[in-house]
Amino acid sequence: MGAAASPGYEVGRTGRPDTSTATTHPKPGVARRRAFWNGHLLVVICLLCGALLLRLPALSQPSIEQRETQSALLARTWSANDGAGAPEWRSRVLRGVRETVKPIEPPLLDGLAALSFRLTGHEGLWVPRLLSALFWVTGASFSTA
């Protein structure tokens, strides 16, 4: 009975190989594919980190984009809390901005910028720029998956 069995298997009472005692080894192709995906994952992570590092020096530079300027005006208006306790001229300016500047896209980033303005106590545009860069890199990581 032992001669009919494959190497590494014992033949049970049924006459078929008993696979419960066999040692299982992964197929050679599986290990190669894992190494391939691990290597590609490392390359993608490096590219995403490089993209974020390229964006970091521009965080503190003045803006020249109309969309960014409008978003900053909206965030400033929302963080000013309707100008409560502010001089009349500031309340008038905030009202004018609210009437003329409308969001170009859903104001998620504008709201986060207003929140950061309130939390930090000043209007630092580097926070929304950093958030924007992180959102773009996060979106890119989903598109490569």
N, CA, C and O atoms as CSV, one atom per row, in Angstrom:
chain,resi,resn,atom,element,x,y,z
A,1,MET,N,N,0.802,-1.187,0.000
A,1,MET,CA,C,0.000,0.000,0.000
A,1,MET,C,C,0.847,1.252,0.000
A,1,MET,O,O,0.452,2.257,-0.592
A,2,GLY,N,N,2.003,1.223,0.648
A,2,GLY,CA,C,2.850,2.400,0.734
A,2,GLY,C,C,3.493,2.747,-0.592
A,2,GLY,O,O,3.850,3.907,-0.800
A,3,ALA,N,N,3.658,1.792,-1.503
A,3,ALA,CA,C,4.314,2.049,-2.774
A,3,ALA,C,C,3.438,2.850,-3.710
A,3,ALA,O,O,3.959,3.561,-4.569
A,4,ALA,N,N,2.110,2.760,-3.574
A,4,ALA,CA,C,1.194,3.465,-4.476
A,4,ALA,C,C,1.031,4.930,-4.086
A,4,ALA,O,O,0.517,5.720,-4.877
A,5,ALA,N,N,1.450,5.299,-2.904
A,5,ALA,CA,C,1.244,6.666,-2.422
A,5,ALA,C,C,2.282,7.598,-3.012
A,5,ALA,O,O,3.384,7.183,-3.370
A,6,SER,N,N,1.915,8.844,-3.103
A,6,SER,CA,C,2.838,9.883,-3.571
A,6,SER,C,C,3.824,10.201,-2.471
A,6,SER,O,O,3.535,9.963,-1.299
A,7,PRO,N,N,4.987,10.734,-2.822
A,7,PRO,CA,C,5.949,11.097,-1.779
A,7,PRO,C,C,5.357,12.175,-0.872
A,7,PRO,O,O,4.785,13.155,-1.349
A,8,GLY,N,N,5.500,11.983,0.432
A,8,GLY,CA,C,5.000,12.950,1.391
A,8,GLY,C,C,3.599,12.648,1.862
A,8,GLY,O,O,3.095,13.342,2.745
A,9,TYR,N,N,2.943,11.634,1.307
A,9,TYR,CA,C,1.586,11.256,1.706
A,9,TYR,C,C,1.591,9.838,2.238
A,9,TYR,O,O,2.394,9.006,1.816
A,10,GLU,N,N,0.706,9.575,3.151
A,10,GLU,CA,C,0.498,8.212,3.622
A,10,GLU,C,C,-0.848,7.752,3.109
A,10,GLU,O,O,-1.775,8.552,2.982
A,11,VAL,N,N,-0.959,6.500,2.820
A,11,VAL,CA,C,-2.223,5.968,2.334
A,11,VAL,C,C,-3.045,5.528,3.524
A,11,VAL,O,O,-2.574,4.755,4.358
A,12,GLY,N,N,-4.266,6.011,3.609
A,12,GLY,CA,C,-5.158,5.667,4.716
A,12,GLY,C,C,-5.913,4.397,4.436
A,12,GLY,O,O,-5.608,3.683,3.481
A,13,ARG,N,N,-6.914,4.104,5.275
A,13,ARG,CA,C,-7.703,2.882,5.146
A,13,ARG,C,C,-8.539,2.873,3.880
A,13,ARG,O,O,-8.893,1.800,3.392
A,14,THR,N,N,-8.865,4.034,3.333
A,14,THR,CA,C,-9.718,4.087,2.155
A,14,THR,C,C,-8.960,3.798,0.881
A,14,THR,O,O,-9.576,3.605,-0.167
A,15,GLY,N,N,-7.651,3.762,0.939
A,15,GLY,CA,C,-6.865,3.517,-0.256
A,15,GLY,C,C,-6.480,4.807,-0.969
A,15,GLY,O,O,-5.764,4.783,-1.970
A,16,ARG,N,N,-6.954,5.922,-0.452
A,16,ARG,CA,C,-6.592,7.231,-1.030
A,16,ARG,C,C,-5.505,7.874,-0.176
A,16,ARG,O,O,-5.358,7.550,1.002
A,17,PRO,N,N,-4.746,8.786,-0.775
A,17,PRO,CA,C,-3.705,9.450,0.025
A,17,PRO,C,C,-4.326,10.268,1.150
A,17,PRO,O,O,-5.329,10.955,0.950
A,18,ASP,N,N,-3.730,10.190,2.319
A,18,ASP,CA,C,-4.172,10.967,3.479
A,18,ASP,C,C,-3.391,12.280,3.476
A,18,ASP,O,O,-2.189,12.298,3.745
A,19,THR,N,N,-4.074,13.358,3.173
A,19,THR,CA,C,-3.394,14.654,3.043
A,19,THR,C,C,-3.247,15.363,4.369
A,19,THR,O,O,-2.636,16.430,4.416
A,20,SER,N,N,-3.780,14.821,5.450
A,20,SER,CA,C,-3.694,15.520,6.730
A,20,SER,C,C,-2.272,15.534,7.279
A,20,SER,O,O,-1.940,16.411,8.077
A,21,THR,N,N,-1.437,14.608,6.884
A,21,THR,CA,C,-0.062,14.577,7.384
A,21,THR,C,C,0.928,15.171,6.392
A,21,THR,O,O,2.128,15.204,6.663
A,22,ALA,N,N,0.451,15.632,5.265
A,22,ALA,CA,C,1.358,16.161,4.247
A,22,ALA,C,C,1.863,17.539,4.655
A,22,ALA,O,O,1.144,18.316,5.283
A,23,THR,N,N,3.072,17.821,4.301
A,23,THR,CA,C,3.620,19.156,4.523
A,23,THR,C,C,3.291,19.995,3.297
A,23,THR,O,O,3.565,19.597,2.165
A,24,THR,N,N,2.705,21.154,3.536
A,24,THR,CA,C,2.307,21.997,2.403
A,24,THR,C,C,3.338,23.084,2.193
A,24,THR,O,O,3.778,23.728,3.146
A,25,HIS,N,N,3.712,23.281,0.974
A,25,HIS,CA,C,4.648,24.324,0.590
A,25,HIS,C,C,3.936,25.215,-0.416
A,25,HIS,O,O,3.206,24.722,-1.276
A,26,PRO,N,N,4.141,26.511,-0.314
A,26,PRO,CA,C,3.499,27.384,-1.306
A,26,PRO,C,C,4.052,27.116,-2.695
A,26,PRO,O,O,5.207,26.726,-2.864
A,27,LYS,N,N,3.219,27.328,-3.653
A,27,LYS,CA,C,3.659,27.147,-5.036
A,27,LYS,C,C,4.710,28.191,-5.363
A,27,LYS,O,O,4.663,29.297,-4.825
A,28,PRO,N,N,5.649,27.867,-6.227
A,28,PRO,CA,C,6.718,28.824,-6.533
A,28,PRO,C,C,6.178,30.134,-7.109
A,28,PRO,O,O,6.749,31.193,-6.844
A,29,GLY,N,N,5.111,30.093,-7.876
A,29,GLY,CA,C,4.565,31.304,-8.484
A,29,GLY,C,C,3.978,32.257,-7.458
A,29,GLY,O,O,4.000,33.472,-7.656
A,30,VAL,N,N,3.446,31.713,-6.349
A,30,VAL,CA,C,2.837,32.544,-5.314
A,30,VAL,C,C,3.890,33.431,-4.660
A,30,VAL,O,O,3.664,34.627,-4.475
A,31,ALA,N,N,5.017,32.867,-4.317
A,31,ALA,CA,C,6.090,33.644,-3.680
A,31,ALA,C,C,6.602,34.722,-4.633
A,31,ALA,O,O,6.905,35.836,-4.206
A,32,ARG,N,N,6.700,34.396,-5.913
A,32,ARG,CA,C,7.162,35.370,-6.895
A,32,ARG,C,C,6.175,36.529,-7.029
A,32,ARG,O,O,6.577,37.689,-7.119
A,33,ARG,N,N,4.875,36.205,-7.041
A,33,ARG,CA,C,3.860,37.265,-7.146
A,33,ARG,C,C,3.847,38.153,-5.920
A,33,ARG,O,O,3.682,39.367,-6.031
A,34,ARG,N,N,4.023,37.550,-4.733
A,34,ARG,CA,C,4.075,38.362,-3.507
A,34,ARG,C,C,5.248,39.326,-3.548
A,34,ARG,O,O,5.105,40.500,-3.207
A,35,ALA,N,N,6.389,38.841,-3.958
A,35,ALA,CA,C,7.572,39.708,-4.056
A,35,ALA,C,C,7.328,40.814,-5.085
A,35,ALA,O,O,7.732,41.958,-4.879
A,36,PHE,N,N,6.668,40.469,-6.190
A,36,PHE,CA,C,6.357,41.457,-7.228
A,36,PHE,C,C,5.468,42.555,-6.662
A,36,PHE,O,O,5.750,43.736,-6.868
A,37,TRP,N,N,4.388,42.191,-5.946
A,37,TRP,CA,C,3.473,43.194,-5.396
A,37,TRP,C,C,4.118,43.989,-4.275
A,37,TRP,O,O,3.874,45.190,-4.157
A,38,ASN,N,N,4.936,43.347,-3.450
A,38,ASN,CA,C,5.629,44.078,-2.389
A,38,ASN,C,C,6.572,45.117,-2.987
A,38,ASN,O,O,6.681,46.229,-2.470
A,39,GLY,N,N,7.247,44.760,-4.066
A,39,GLY,CA,C,8.144,45.708,-4.732
A,39,GLY,C,C,7.384,46.871,-5.343
A,39,GLY,O,O,7.810,48.021,-5.235
A,40,HIS,N,N,6.255,46.578,-5.986
A,40,HIS,CA,C,5.449,47.643,-6.576
A,40,HIS,C,C,4.823,48.531,-5.506
A,40,HIS,O,O,4.718,49.744,-5.686
A,41,LEU,N,N,4.415,47.936,-4.407
A,41,LEU,CA,C,3.847,48.725,-3.316
A,41,LEU,C,C,4.888,49.698,-2.765
A,41,LEU,O,O,4.572,50.849,-2.466
A,42,LEU,N,N,6.111,49.236,-2.636
A,42,LEU,CA,C,7.183,50.107,-2.161
A,42,LEU,C,C,7.421,51.264,-3.134
A,42,LEU,O,O,7.632,52.399,-2.707
A,43,VAL,N,N,7.389,50.984,-4.424
A,43,VAL,CA,C,7.574,52.040,-5.432
A,43,VAL,C,C,6.441,53.052,-5.365
A,43,VAL,O,O,6.691,54.256,-5.435
A,44,VAL,N,N,5.196,52.591,-5.230
A,44,VAL,CA,C,4.047,53.495,-5.151
A,44,VAL,C,C,4.140,54.362,-3.908
A,44,VAL,O,O,3.891,55.565,-3.982
A,45,ILE,N,N,4.488,53.786,-2.779
A,45,ILE,CA,C,4.626,54.557,-1.538
A,45,ILE,C,C,5.724,55.606,-1.685
A,45,ILE,O,O,5.551,56.744,-1.248
A,46,CYS,N,N,6.828,55.245,-2.284
A,46,CYS,CA,C,7.918,56.208,-2.495
A,46,CYS,C,C,7.475,57.353,-3.410
A,46,CYS,O,O,7.795,58.514,-3.153
A,47,LEU,N,N,6.740,57.026,-4.475
A,47,LEU,CA,C,6.255,58.073,-5.378
A,47,LEU,C,C,5.276,59.008,-4.687
A,47,LEU,O,O,5.333,60.219,-4.900
A,48,LEU,N,N,4.376,58.473,-3.859
A,48,LEU,CA,C,3.414,59.312,-3.146
A,48,LEU,C,C,4.117,60.205,-2.123
A,48,LEU,O,O,3.767,61.376,-1.975
A,49,CYS,N,N,5.091,59.663,-1.430
A,49,CYS,CA,C,5.863,60.483,-0.474
A,49,CYS,C,C,6.646,61.565,-1.215
A,49,CYS,O,O,6.740,62.697,-0.741
A,50,GLY,N,N,7.204,61.223,-2.374
A,50,GLY,CA,C,7.914,62.218,-3.174
A,50,GLY,C,C,6.989,63.326,-3.653
A,50,GLY,O,O,7.371,64.496,-3.664
A,51,ALA,N,N,5.768,62.960,-4.051
A,51,ALA,CA,C,4.802,63.968,-4.487
A,51,ALA,C,C,4.447,64.913,-3.351
A,51,ALA,O,O,4.321,66.120,-3.559
A,52,LEU,N,N,4.288,64.370,-2.155
A,52,LEU,CA,C,3.991,65.221,-1.003
A,52,LEU,C,C,5.175,66.119,-0.662
A,52,LEU,O,O,4.993,67.291,-0.334
A,53,LEU,N,N,6.379,65.574,-0.738
A,53,LEU,CA,C,7.572,66.383,-0.444
A,53,LEU,C,C,7.772,67.502,-1.468
A,53,LEU,O,O,8.279,68.569,-1.124
A,54,LEU,N,N,7.382,67.267,-2.715
A,54,LEU,CA,C,7.479,68.327,-3.728
A,54,LEU,C,C,6.521,69.479,-3.435
A,54,LEU,O,O,6.802,70.624,-3.789
A,55,ARG,N,N,5.414,69.190,-2.803
A,55,ARG,CA,C,4.401,70.215,-2.522
A,55,ARG,C,C,4.738,71.030,-1.268
A,55,ARG,O,O,4.285,72.168,-1.140
A,56,LEU,N,N,5.510,70.480,-0.358
A,56,LEU,CA,C,5.768,71.144,0.919
A,56,LEU,C,C,6.434,72.525,0.793
A,56,LEU,O,O,6.016,73.436,1.507
A,57,PRO,N,N,7.432,72.738,-0.061
A,57,PRO,CA,C,8.043,74.073,-0.116
A,57,PRO,C,C,7.074,75.184,-0.531
A,57,PRO,O,O,7.290,76.343,-0.176
A,58,ALA,N,N,6.025,74.861,-1.264
A,58,ALA,CA,C,5.090,75.881,-1.740
A,58,ALA,C,C,4.026,76.236,-0.709
A,58,ALA,O,O,3.178,77.086,-0.982
A,59,LEU,N,N,4.044,75.619,0.455
A,59,LEU,CA,C,2.995,75.875,1.438
A,59,LEU,C,C,3.007,77.310,1.956
A,59,LEU,O,O,1.953,77.857,2.281
A,60,SER,N,N,4.165,77.914,2.035
A,60,SER,CA,C,4.248,79.249,2.618
A,60,SER,C,C,4.347,80.367,1.578
A,60,SER,O,O,4.456,81.537,1.947
A,61,GLN,N,N,4.312,80.036,0.313
A,61,GLN,CA,C,4.410,81.063,-0.722
A,61,GLN,C,C,3.054,81.734,-0.936
A,61,GLN,O,O,2.013,81.112,-0.726
A,62,PRO,N,N,3.064,83.009,-1.357
A,62,PRO,CA,C,1.794,83.698,-1.603
A,62,PRO,C,C,1.024,83.061,-2.755
A,62,PRO,O,O,1.606,82.498,-3.682
A,63,SER,N,N,-0.279,83.163,-2.672
A,63,SER,CA,C,-1.132,82.542,-3.672
A,63,SER,C,C,-1.355,83.463,-4.860
A,63,SER,O,O,-1.473,84.679,-4.713
A,64,ILE,N,N,-1.409,82.857,-6.039
A,64,ILE,CA,C,-1.744,83.622,-7.234
A,64,ILE,C,C,-2.949,83.009,-7.949
A,64,ILE,O,O,-3.371,83.500,-8.995
A,65,GLU,N,N,-3.494,81.945,-7.385
A,65,GLU,CA,C,-4.628,81.258,-7.981
A,65,GLU,C,C,-5.936,81.901,-7.535
A,65,GLU,O,O,-6.112,82.186,-6.351
A,66,GLN,N,N,-6.843,82.128,-8.459
A,66,GLN,CA,C,-8.130,82.734,-8.133
A,66,GLN,C,C,-8.948,81.816,-7.225
A,66,GLN,O,O,-9.575,82.280,-6.272
A,67,ARG,N,N,-8.941,80.537,-7.516
A,67,ARG,CA,C,-9.724,79.589,-6.713
A,67,ARG,C,C,-9.242,79.581,-5.275
A,67,ARG,O,O,-10.050,79.565,-4.346
A,68,GLU,N,N,-7.934,79.593,-5.087
A,68,GLU,CA,C,-7.386,79.582,-3.731
A,68,GLU,C,C,-7.690,80.882,-3.001
A,68,GLU,O,O,-7.967,80.872,-1.801
A,69,THR,N,N,-7.640,81.994,-3.716
A,69,THR,CA,C,-7.952,83.283,-3.112
A,69,THR,C,C,-9.416,83.343,-2.684
A,69,THR,O,O,-9.728,83.827,-1.595
A,70,GLN,N,N,-10.315,82.854,-3.539
A,70,GLN,CA,C,-11.735,82.842,-3.179
A,70,GLN,C,C,-11.988,81.929,-1.987
A,70,GLN,O,O,-12.766,82.271,-1.097
A,71,SER,N,N,-11.342,80.783,-1.964
A,71,SER,CA,C,-11.505,79.869,-0.837
A,71,SER,C,C,-10.987,80.495,0.454
A,71,SER,O,O,-11.591,80.324,1.513
A,72,ALA,N,N,-9.874,81.215,0.373
A,72,ALA,CA,C,-9.333,81.878,1.560
A,72,ALA,C,C,-10.273,82.981,2.045
A,72,ALA,O,O,-10.442,83.163,3.251
A,73,LEU,N,N,-10.885,83.719,1.114
A,73,LEU,CA,C,-11.846,84.762,1.502
A,73,LEU,C,C,-13.065,84.149,2.199
A,73,LEU,O,O,-13.540,84.669,3.209
A,74,LEU,N,N,-13.562,83.045,1.650
A,74,LEU,CA,C,-14.691,82.376,2.296
A,74,LEU,C,C,-14.319,81.874,3.684
A,74,LEU,O,O,-15.084,82.050,4.632
A,75,ALA,N,N,-13.170,81.263,3.808
A,75,ALA,CA,C,-12.731,80.745,5.108
A,75,ALA,C,C,-12.540,81.883,6.099
A,75,ALA,O,O,-12.895,81.750,7.270
A,76,ARG,N,N,-11.993,82.982,5.651
A,76,ARG,CA,C,-11.809,84.143,6.523
A,76,ARG,C,C,-13.162,84.670,6.987
A,76,ARG,O,O,-13.329,85.022,8.155
A,77,THR,N,N,-14.132,84.724,6.068
A,77,THR,CA,C,-15.467,85.210,6.422
A,77,THR,C,C,-16.120,84.283,7.440
A,77,THR,O,O,-16.718,84.749,8.410
A,78,TRP,N,N,-16.008,82.967,7.224
A,78,TRP,CA,C,-16.625,82.023,8.144
A,78,TRP,C,C,-15.927,82.003,9.496
A,78,TRP,O,O,-16.574,81.799,10.523
A,79,SER,N,N,-14.616,82.212,9.506
A,79,SER,CA,C,-13.901,82.185,10.786
A,79,SER,C,C,-14.098,83.469,11.576
A,79,SER,O,O,-13.856,83.490,12.783
A,80,ALA,N,N,-14.534,84.543,10.918
A,80,ALA,CA,C,-14.737,85.816,11.613
A,80,ALA,C,C,-16.010,85.819,12.448
A,80,ALA,O,O,-16.256,86.765,13.196
A,81,ASN,N,N,-16.816,84.777,12.332
A,81,ASN,CA,C,-18.008,84.637,13.154
A,81,ASN,C,C,-18.989,85.794,12.968
A,81,ASN,O,O,-19.463,86.376,13.944
A,82,ASP,N,N,-19.284,86.116,11.731
A,82,ASP,CA,C,-20.233,87.175,11.372
A,82,ASP,C,C,-19.807,88.557,11.862
A,82,ASP,O,O,-20.629,89.473,11.908
A,83,GLY,N,N,-18.576,88.715,12.215
A,83,GLY,CA,C,-18.071,90.023,12.611
A,83,GLY,C,C,-18.599,90.512,13.944
A,83,GLY,O,O,-18.619,91.719,14.185
A,84,ALA,N,N,-19.025,89.617,14.812
A,84,ALA,CA,C,-19.546,90.015,16.116
A,84,ALA,C,C,-18.451,90.711,16.912
A,84,ALA,O,O,-17.376,90.150,17.125
A,85,GLY,N,N,-18.724,91.914,17.342
A,85,GLY,CA,C,-17.760,92.681,18.127
A,85,GLY,C,C,-16.681,93.331,17.285
A,85,GLY,O,O,-15.737,93.901,17.833
A,86,ALA,N,N,-16.795,93.262,15.965
A,86,ALA,CA,C,-15.799,93.854,15.077
A,86,ALA,C,C,-16.209,95.281,14.725
A,86,ALA,O,O,-17.380,95.636,14.861
A,87,PRO,N,N,-15.267,96.099,14.277
A,87,PRO,CA,C,-15.621,97.455,13.844
A,87,PRO,C,C,-16.605,97.415,12.674
A,87,PRO,O,O,-16.705,96.405,11.977
A,88,GLU,N,N,-17.320,98.499,12.464
A,88,GLU,CA,C,-18.344,98.570,11.416
A,88,GLU,C,C,-17.764,98.298,10.031
A,88,GLU,O,O,-18.385,97.601,9.229
A,89,TRP,N,N,-16.580,98.839,9.743
A,89,TRP,CA,C,-15.990,98.653,8.422
A,89,TRP,C,C,-15.713,97.171,8.146
A,89,TRP,O,O,-15.881,96.701,7.021
A,90,ARG,N,N,-15.287,96.439,9.188
A,90,ARG,CA,C,-14.998,95.017,8.990
A,90,ARG,C,C,-16.291,94.230,8.755
A,90,ARG,O,O,-16.338,93.354,7.892
A,91,SER,N,N,-17.320,94.537,9.511
A,91,SER,CA,C,-18.615,93.868,9.309
A,91,SER,C,C,-19.145,94.131,7.908
A,91,SER,O,O,-19.717,93.241,7.279
A,92,ARG,N,N,-18.954,95.359,7.418
A,92,ARG,CA,C,-19.407,95.708,6.070
A,92,ARG,C,C,-18.615,94.923,5.012
A,92,ARG,O,O,-19.188,94.446,4.033
A,93,VAL,N,N,-17.322,94.796,5.213
A,93,VAL,CA,C,-16.489,94.043,4.274
A,93,VAL,C,C,-16.875,92.563,4.287
A,93,VAL,O,O,-16.979,91.941,3.229
A,94,LEU,N,N,-17.086,92.000,5.470
A,94,LEU,CA,C,-17.483,90.601,5.568
A,94,LEU,C,C,-18.827,90.349,4.885
A,94,LEU,O,O,-19.016,89.332,4.217
A,95,ARG,N,N,-19.750,91.282,5.061
A,95,ARG,CA,C,-21.051,91.165,4.399
A,95,ARG,C,C,-20.887,91.208,2.883
A,95,ARG,O,O,-21.520,90.434,2.165
A,96,GLY,N,N,-20.039,92.112,2.397
A,96,GLY,CA,C,-19.782,92.223,0.961
A,96,GLY,C,C,-19.148,90.969,0.386
A,96,GLY,O,O,-19.502,90.530,-0.708
A,97,VAL,N,N,-18.221,90.402,1.119
A,97,VAL,CA,C,-17.574,89.168,0.662
A,97,VAL,C,C,-18.595,88.040,0.609
A,97,VAL,O,O,-18.628,87.264,-0.346
A,98,ARG,N,N,-19.425,87.956,1.637
A,98,ARG,CA,C,-20.438,86.905,1.687
A,98,ARG,C,C,-21.424,87.006,0.533
A,98,ARG,O,O,-21.916,85.988,0.047
A,99,GLU,N,N,-21.717,88.228,0.091
A,99,GLU,CA,C,-22.673,88.429,-0.997
A,99,GLU,C,C,-22.055,88.184,-2.370
A,99,GLU,O,O,-22.746,87.722,-3.278
A,100,THR,N,N,-20.781,88.480,-2.539
A,100,THR,CA,C,-20.186,88.398,-3.871
A,100,THR,C,C,-19.413,87.115,-4.144
A,100,THR,O,O,-19.421,86.622,-5.272
A,101,VAL,N,N,-18.754,86.571,-3.147
A,101,VAL,CA,C,-17.922,85.382,-3.353
A,101,VAL,C,C,-18.730,84.146,-2.975
A,101,VAL,O,O,-19.145,83.981,-1.828
A,102,LYS,N,N,-18.941,83.294,-3.950
A,102,LYS,CA,C,-19.670,82.040,-3.738
A,102,LYS,C,C,-18.704,80.871,-3.946
A,102,LYS,O,O,-17.772,80.973,-4.744
A,103,PRO,N,N,-18.920,79.778,-3.243
A,103,PRO,CA,C,-18.016,78.620,-3.410
A,103,PRO,C,C,-18.029,78.093,-4.840
A,103,PRO,O,O,-19.082,77.998,-5.471
A,104,ILE,N,N,-16.856,77.756,-5.336
A,104,ILE,CA,C,-16.723,77.193,-6.679
A,104,ILE,C,C,-17.064,75.703,-6.644
A,104,ILE,O,O,-17.679,75.174,-7.570
A,105,GLU,N,N,-16.663,75.043,-5.578
A,105,GLU,CA,C,-16.878,73.616,-5.407
A,105,GLU,C,C,-17.395,73.404,-3.989
A,105,GLU,O,O,-17.449,74.358,-3.214
A,106,PRO,N,N,-17.775,72.184,-3.629
A,106,PRO,CA,C,-18.243,71.980,-2.256
A,106,PRO,C,C,-17.207,72.484,-1.257
A,106,PRO,O,O,-16.029,72.142,-1.364
A,107,PRO,N,N,-17.630,73.289,-0.291
A,107,PRO,CA,C,-16.675,74.004,0.573
A,107,PRO,C,C,-16.110,73.184,1.729
A,107,PRO,O,O,-15.997,73.693,2.844
A,108,LEU,N,N,-15.760,71.944,1.486
A,108,LEU,CA,C,-15.183,71.116,2.543
A,108,LEU,C,C,-13.844,71.686,3.019
A,108,LEU,O,O,-13.637,71.880,4.217
A,109,LEU,N,N,-12.957,71.949,2.091
A,109,LEU,CA,C,-11.637,72.481,2.451
A,109,LEU,C,C,-11.750,73.892,3.019
A,109,LEU,O,O,-10.984,74.269,3.906
A,110,ASP,N,N,-12.709,74.678,2.508
A,110,ASP,CA,C,-12.911,76.028,3.038
A,110,ASP,C,C,-13.348,75.975,4.503
A,110,ASP,O,O,-12.884,76.767,5.323
A,111,GLY,N,N,-14.240,75.040,4.825
A,111,GLY,CA,C,-14.681,74.877,6.210
A,111,GLY,C,C,-13.552,74.429,7.122
A,111,GLY,O,O,-13.435,74.899,8.254
A,112,LEU,N,N,-12.710,73.508,6.620
A,112,LEU,CA,C,-11.555,73.077,7.411
A,112,LEU,C,C,-10.557,74.224,7.603
A,112,LEU,O,O,-9.927,74.338,8.654
A,113,ALA,N,N,-10.421,75.063,6.585
A,113,ALA,CA,C,-9.530,76.220,6.708
A,113,ALA,C,C,-10.069,77.196,7.751
A,113,ALA,O,O,-9.308,77.718,8.566
A,114,ALA,N,N,-11.390,77.445,7.729
A,114,ALA,CA,C,-11.992,78.342,8.729
A,114,ALA,C,C,-11.790,77.785,10.129
A,114,ALA,O,O,-11.499,78.529,11.066
A,115,LEU,N,N,-11.944,76.476,10.266
A,115,LEU,CA,C,-11.723,75.841,11.565
A,115,LEU,C,C,-10.269,76.002,12.007
A,115,LEU,O,O,-9.999,76.285,13.174
A,116,SER,N,N,-9.340,75.821,11.078
A,116,SER,CA,C,-7.922,75.981,11.438
A,116,SER,C,C,-7.608,77.433,11.781
A,116,SER,O,O,-6.774,77.687,12.650
A,117,PHE,N,N,-8.256,78.390,11.119
A,117,PHE,CA,C,-8.051,79.806,11.453
A,117,PHE,C,C,-8.507,80.081,12.882
A,117,PHE,O,O,-7.851,80.814,13.622
A,118,ARG,N,N,-9.634,79.486,13.262
A,118,ARG,CA,C,-10.139,79.693,14.627
A,118,ARG,C,C,-9.238,79.021,15.654
A,118,ARG,O,O,-8.952,79.597,16.704
A,119,LEU,N,N,-8.784,77.792,15.351
A,119,LEU,CA,C,-7.976,77.049,16.315
A,119,LEU,C,C,-6.598,77.668,16.515
A,119,LEU,O,O,-6.094,77.718,17.637
A,120,THR,N,N,-5.986,78.141,15.427
A,120,THR,CA,C,-4.635,78.698,15.549
A,120,THR,C,C,-4.645,80.174,15.938
A,120,THR,O,O,-3.642,80.689,16.433
A,121,GLY,N,N,-5.768,80.859,15.719
A,121,GLY,CA,C,-5.848,82.266,16.076
A,121,GLY,C,C,-5.320,83.200,15.006
A,121,GLY,O,O,-5.320,84.416,15.201
A,122,HIS,N,N,-4.875,82.671,13.890
A,122,HIS,CA,C,-4.427,83.519,12.780
A,122,HIS,C,C,-4.767,82.834,11.457
A,122,HIS,O,O,-5.116,81.654,11.422
A,123,GLU,N,N,-4.660,83.577,10.402
A,123,GLU,CA,C,-5.034,83.068,9.084
A,123,GLU,C,C,-3.811,82.542,8.348
A,123,GLU,O,O,-3.282,83.199,7.451
A,124,GLY,N,N,-3.376,81.378,8.727
A,124,GLY,CA,C,-2.237,80.741,8.078
A,124,GLY,C,C,-2.719,79.873,6.926
A,124,GLY,O,O,-3.381,78.858,7.143
A,125,LEU,N,N,-2.391,80.267,5.714
A,125,LEU,CA,C,-2.852,79.509,4.547
A,125,LEU,C,C,-2.097,78.199,4.347
A,125,LEU,O,O,-2.479,77.395,3.496
A,126,TRP,N,N,-1.050,77.975,5.103
A,126,TRP,CA,C,-0.293,76.749,4.935
A,126,TRP,C,C,-1.093,75.536,5.410
A,126,TRP,O,O,-0.887,74.435,4.901
A,127,VAL,N,N,-2.004,75.714,6.377
A,127,VAL,CA,C,-2.788,74.579,6.877
A,127,VAL,C,C,-3.726,74.040,5.798
A,127,VAL,O,O,-3.704,72.838,5.534
A,128,PRO,N,N,-4.561,74.890,5.154
A,128,PRO,CA,C,-5.402,74.334,4.092
A,128,PRO,C,C,-4.597,73.813,2.897
A,128,PRO,O,O,-5.018,72.864,2.235
A,129,ARG,N,N,-3.456,74.420,2.621
A,129,ARG,CA,C,-2.621,73.915,1.526
A,129,ARG,C,C,-2.072,72.532,1.851
A,129,ARG,O,O,-2.028,71.655,0.989
A,130,LEU,N,N,-1.655,72.343,3.096
A,130,LEU,CA,C,-1.166,71.032,3.523
A,130,LEU,C,C,-2.292,69.998,3.474
A,130,LEU,O,O,-2.084,68.872,3.023
A,131,LEU,N,N,-3.482,70.380,3.937
A,131,LEU,CA,C,-4.623,69.471,3.870
A,131,LEU,C,C,-4.952,69.108,2.425
A,131,LEU,O,O,-5.255,67.954,2.125
A,132,SER,N,N,-4.893,70.084,1.540
A,132,SER,CA,C,-5.166,69.831,0.127
A,132,SER,C,C,-4.151,68.845,-0.455
A,132,SER,O,O,-4.524,67.922,-1.180
A,133,ALA,N,N,-2.878,69.039,-0.139
A,133,ALA,CA,C,-1.845,68.127,-0.634
A,133,ALA,C,C,-2.064,66.714,-0.086
A,133,ALA,O,O,-1.900,65.733,-0.811
A,134,LEU,N,N,-2.437,66.612,1.196
A,134,LEU,CA,C,-2.697,65.296,1.780
A,134,LEU,C,C,-3.910,64.625,1.134
A,134,LEU,O,O,-3.908,63.415,0.910
A,135,PHE,N,N,-4.948,65.418,0.836
A,135,PHE,CA,C,-6.127,64.859,0.166
A,135,PHE,C,C,-5.768,64.349,-1.226
A,135,PHE,O,O,-6.238,63.289,-1.639
A,136,TRP,N,N,-4.940,65.097,-1.949
A,136,TRP,CA,C,-4.551,64.673,-3.300
A,136,TRP,C,C,-3.722,63.386,-3.253
A,136,TRP,O,O,-3.919,62.486,-4.069
A,137,VAL,N,N,-2.808,63.307,-2.306
A,137,VAL,CA,C,-1.975,62.098,-2.191
A,137,VAL,C,C,-2.828,60.912,-1.771
A,137,VAL,O,O,-2.624,59.797,-2.250
A,138,THR,N,N,-3.784,61.146,-0.877
A,138,THR,CA,C,-4.692,60.070,-0.469
A,138,THR,C,C,-5.517,59.584,-1.651
A,138,THR,O,O,-5.685,58.379,-1.838
A,139,GLY,N,N,-6.030,60.512,-2.447
A,139,GLY,CA,C,-6.774,60.134,-3.641
A,139,GLY,C,C,-5.921,59.378,-4.638
A,139,GLY,O,O,-6.395,58.435,-5.272
A,140,ALA,N,N,-4.677,59.776,-4.783
A,140,ALA,CA,C,-3.767,59.078,-5.694
A,140,ALA,C,C,-3.482,57.664,-5.191
A,140,ALA,O,O,-3.322,56.745,-5.993
A,141,SER,N,N,-3.419,57.484,-3.888
A,141,SER,CA,C,-3.153,56.142,-3.370
A,141,SER,C,C,-4.332,55.212,-3.651
A,141,SER,O,O,-4.125,54.015,-3.852
A,142,PHE,N,N,-5.562,55.728,-3.669
A,142,PHE,CA,C,-6.712,54.895,-3.998
A,142,PHE,C,C,-6.752,54.571,-5.486
A,142,PHE,O,O,-7.231,53.506,-5.875
A,143,SER,N,N,-6.262,55.464,-6.306
A,143,SER,CA,C,-6.305,55.203,-7.752
A,143,SER,C,C,-5.231,54.208,-8.171
A,143,SER,O,O,-5.344,53.617,-9.245
A,144,THR,N,N,-4.206,54.003,-7.376
A,144,THR,CA,C,-3.166,53.048,-7.732
A,144,THR,C,C,-3.464,51.663,-7.182
A,144,THR,O,O,-2.810,50.690,-7.558
A,145,ALA,N,N,-4.444,51.567,-6.295
A,145,ALA,CA,C,-4.759,50.260,-5.682
A,145,ALA,C,C,-5.511,49.356,-6.617
A,145,ALA,O,O,-5.846,48.229,-6.250
